[in-house]
Structures are given as C-alpha cells and as structure tokens.
C-alpha cells in the first residue's frame, strides 16, 4: 500500500530543505520531491555566499550540500521526480485498497509526478523561481564569475569597481542604486528609451553622479576568460556597436516562479507567484508555500530558510486541527 506522508515538500532549495529539517525535528513523516538529484536550488550556482550568518564566504554548492546533509542526517526521505499536478485524494491507494478516511486527521492530497504518485496530508510548495536570462554568449559560462542575478547578494564583491545592470524595471533600478553606493561606476543598460520602474526610484537614480544609463541598448555577449571583462553592446536605434569594459554585470530582466504545475490549484498574483503570507498559508487548506515561489518582499537564502520553518509550524497546527 502506498505510504501516506504527514508532509510532502516539493523543491529542495533552501526553503524546501529548511522545511525538511524542521519537519524531521517535529517528527513528521516527510518526503522531499525534487526534479534533479542534486539538492540546493539556485544557491548551487552562487560562487560565493557572503551574507548567510555564520558561514561567510561559503561556496554556494557547499552550502546547498550542507542543507541536504542536515536533512539526510535527520531522516528526511527524498524522491527524484517532476511534479505534474496536485489533486484531491479521498481514499486512493496504489493497489486499490482503501485508505480509510476516518483514520486520517485531514483529507489526503495526491501529488502526481512523471515517475510516481505520492499521498500526503499536507504539502509545502517550495519549487523556487528562475531568473530570466539574456541568453547571450558568455552568460552561462561566466555565471558566478562576474555574472550575477542578485545585487544584494553579490554587490559587495565589486566595491570600487565598474559594473553594469541590465534591465529597466523596479528591480533593475534598485540594483543600480544599491551598486552606486559601492561601485566606482555603474551602467544601467536598457533596451528602451524610458524606464519602466517607479518614478520615485527613477528620481533617486538620476541623482546619482556615478550612474550612466545606456538607452536603446542590448547586450550581445559577455566576454572574459575566467572573469567578466567586457560587454558587447548594440544600440538598437543607431545600429552602433561598442565594447564596454566592466568587472561585473547584474542581470535584472525578471524572475519566473516555478508555479505552472499549480495554476488553477491555489491563488496566484499577476506574476504567477503563489499568494501566501509569512505563515505560508495558501488559498487551499493544507497546502503551503515557501521561498521564492511565494509573494514576498525579499528573496534571499536566509528568508527562504525562514519560510520553510514558518511553514512547518503552520503544518503542525493544521495537522493538530488548530
């Protein structure tokens, strides 16, 4: 007969593994489902993490492995699978036998993957989000070596250096403002002739003397041997090309939450993020959201781990009928 888990966690980034650690300490029967064998989420691609308390300068891959080892040590179960959908399940078992609902404190939910199906009383959605990429030569190869998607994470590495930010929305402007306080020179590269961000942010940006905006411009390639050295740019309006020497480039052209499998299941905002508060509760009782996939102000490793812990507290209360 198929096992029934107290909790299934979908995603094994900092939010998912943080939840798994807290769930195991709460003695909940827990399964973590991840589409790839290696756990850690986006943190795996971070060359150096310098803002996680107690572990300054740790390599992102090493930090992800520490999260996984901690969850393993406490006895969390893992399955490698791609979740396709989640659906109600009142009395379903693998061999057709009945799982008596009277024996369960809450209604069952069925997680359908490409390889198998799983039964749970509660679910934490922690599938994360992916930064949109420019898809230009050099971007992937130099990620972590001058290419970054998080100014607040990596900006300190470029103190007194020259950097570029690509984008024109709120995040790109905020990144440029943040970097302007650290860097000698900041270029904001935008493909249009006006910014899309809030007017208040634009005013602050325009007041900074070390920020230069390159309008109607796109990045054609990111160049460098073992570190970002320059950008190849194209002005879409004039057709002019130029080489821009920089020490780092921060790409802020949007984030896509990994939420498509849950569309129509739980409430989402206009950007596809799962609507949930600090307690992780979604619009569906027994289903919670943690980490970058949910609506939140700050998306960092530490806030993802905190989300996981908060969700497990909510899971315990739900299972106890509170």
N, C-alpha and C positions, 0 to 999 in steps of 0.2 A: 504494500500500500504506500502511496506517495506520502512523504513526510509533510507535516504541517509546521511551518515556522512561525514563531511569535513575530518575527520581523524579517522582511526581505529588504535589503538595501540595493538599489540599482545605481551603480557607479562606485569606483574605488579610488577617487581622488581624495584630497584632504577631508572633504565633507563626509564622504562615504566611509572612509577608514576611521575618521574621528567618531562617527556614529557607531561603527562596529566595535570599537574599543569600549565605548561607554555601554553599549548593549551587552557585551560579554560580561562586563563588571556588574551589570544588573541581572545577570543570569538569564538573559533572554536567548531562546534558541534562534540563532541568527544566520542568515545566508547573504553573502555579498555577491551580486552578479555584475560582472564586468566583461565588456566585449573583447578586451585584449588581455593576454596572460599577464602582462606587466602592469602592476598597480601604481597609482600615483597621480594620474590625470595630467593636467598641464604643467604641474610642478616638475615633471620629469624633463621638460625641455628648458628649464631655467638653469643657466650655467652656474650662477651663484646666488644664494638666498641670504640677504644680509639684514632682513627685518623680522626674522622669526625668533622670538625671545629665547635666549639660552643657547642658540646654535648659530652664532654669527658666521657668515661666510660659507655655510654648508652648501655643497653641490646639490642642485635640485633633485637629481636622480637618487643621491644618497638619502635625502630627506624622505622621498617617496618610499624607498625601501625600508626606512626605519618605521614609517607608519604601518607598512604591510607586516613587518616582522612583529611589531607590537600586537597587532590584531591576531596574527597567527599564534603567537605565544599564549594569548588568552582563549584560543579555541574557536575563533570565528571560522565558519565554512565559506568556501569560495566556489563559484561556478563561472566558467568562461562561456558566455553566450551573449547574443544580441537580442535585446528585448524588442518584441514586435508590438505587443499591446498588453493592456491590463483589463481584465473583465471580472464581473461578479462571479462568485462560485459558491453556491449554497451547499452542495453535497457531492462534490466531484472527487474521485479517486482514480488512480492510474488503471487499476484492474476492474473498475466498475463497481467495486464495493462501496458501501455507503459510509460517509463520514458523518456521523450523527451531529446535526447542528446543535442539539441540546447539550452536547459535551463541550461545545466551544463557547467561550465567553463573548466572542464577537463574530460577525459574519466573515466568511472566508473570501479571499480575493485570489484570482488566478493570474499569474504572470506567465505570459506566453512568449517563449523565446524561439529562435530559429532551431535550436537543438533539443529543447525540452520544455516542459511546463512545470510550474512551481506553485505551491499553495502557501498562503500567508494570512495571518490575522491583521497585520499592519504592513505598510510599505513606506519606505523613505526614498523619494526620488532625488538622487544626487548625481545626475548624469553630466553636470557641468555645462560649460559653454565653450565655444571655439572662437578665437579671434579671427576675424576676416583677414585674409591675406591679400597682398598686392598681386601675387602670382607672377613675380618677375624674377629673372635670373639673379642668383646670389642670395635671395631672401631666405630660403630654407637652409642653405649651406652655412650662412653666417648668423643664423639664429643663436642667440646666446654669446655671440662674439661681436656684438655691436648692433645687432638687430634685436629689438625688444618690442613687446606689445604692452608694456606696463611701466610708465614713467615713475610712479611712486615706488615701484619695486626696485628699479634699476638705475634711476636717475643719479643717485649718489656716486655711482661709478664713473660719472662723466663730469665731475666737478672741475670747473675752469677749462673745460674742453668745448669743442664745437659739435653741436648736434642738430638734427632735423626731426621735425614731427610731420607726419603725412596725415592729412585729414582736414575737415572743416567744420565739424560739429562741436558740441559741448566738450566732449572728452578730449578731442584734439587741442582745443583752445586751453582747457585746463592743464593739459600736459605741457603745452608751450609755456604757460605762466609759471608752472611748477619748475620747469627746467631753467627758465630765465633767471631764477634766483640762485641757481647752482652753476650754470654754464657761462662761458665767456660769450658765446654767440649761439643763438637758436634761430633756425629757419623753419617757418611753417609753410609747408608745400600743399597747395590746394588746387584741385583741378578746375574750379570755377572762378568767377570774378567777384564773388562775395561769399562770406562765411555764413554757415547755417546756425551757428551757436547763438546763445542768448546775448542780447545787446549789452547787458551789464558785463558779461565776460569779454565781449569784443572791446569794450571801452578800456578795461583793465589791460588787455593785451596790447592795444595800440599805445598805451602809455609807457610801455617798456622799451627802453632805448636799444637793448641788445637783441631784440626780436625783429626779424625781417620776413615779410610774407612774400612768397613767390606765387603769384596768381596764375590761373590758367595753365598750371604746370603739373605734369605727371612724372612719376619715376619709371624709367625704362629698365634700369638694372641697378643692383647694389654690388659694388666692386670692392675687392680686397683679398689678400691671401689668407691669412689666419685671423684677420680682424677687419672690420669695416674701415675702408679708407676713403671712399668717394661714392657719389650717386651720379648716374647718368640721367639727365633730365631733358624733357621735351616740353617746350611751350606750345600748347595746342593752338593758340591763336596766331602766333607769328611763325611757327614751324622751327624756331631756333632751338638748337640743342646746346647743352652745356654740361661740363663736369663740375660737380660741387664737392670739394673736399670736406668730409665730416668724420668725426670719430665714432658717431653712433647715430642710429635712426630709430625713431619710435613710431610705430605704425598704429594709427588710431582711426581706422575706417569702419569700425563697428564690431559688434560681437553677436554671434548667433547661438542662442541657447539650444542645447540638445534636448528639445522638448517635443519633437514632431510625433513621437510614439504616444504622447499623452494628449494630443489635440482632441478636444471633444470629451475628454475624461474629467479634467479639472480646469478651473478658471485660469485663463492666461491674460496678460496685458497685450497691448498692441504690438509689442516687440517679440512676443512668444515666450516671455518669462512666466513662470508659474507664480500666481498670486498667493503669497503666504507671508505671515508676519514673523516676528522673532521666535514664536513658538513652533514655527514650521507648519502650522495647520493650513491645509488647502481647502477648497470648496467641498471636498469629499471626505467624510469622516473616516478616519483610519489610514488616510494617505497624507503623507507629509512631504515637504520639500526643503532641501538644504543645499547650501553652496551657491555657485554661480548661476544655477538654473532658475533660482527664485528671484523675485523682485527684492532689491536691496540697494543700499546706498554705496557700500564699499565692498569690492570683490578682491579679497586678499586671502592668503593661506590661513592666516590666523582667524579671520571671520568665517571661513569655510569650516574649520575645525569646530569653532564655537557653535555654528549652525547644527552640526552633527550632534553635539552634546545636547543642545536645546531640544532637538527633535526626539531624541531618546527619552528625555524627561516627559515630553508630550505623549510618546508611545506608551510609556509606563502608566501614565494617568488614564489613557484611553483603554488600555487592557484591564485596568482596575475599575473601569466604569465611572471614572470621575469626569 
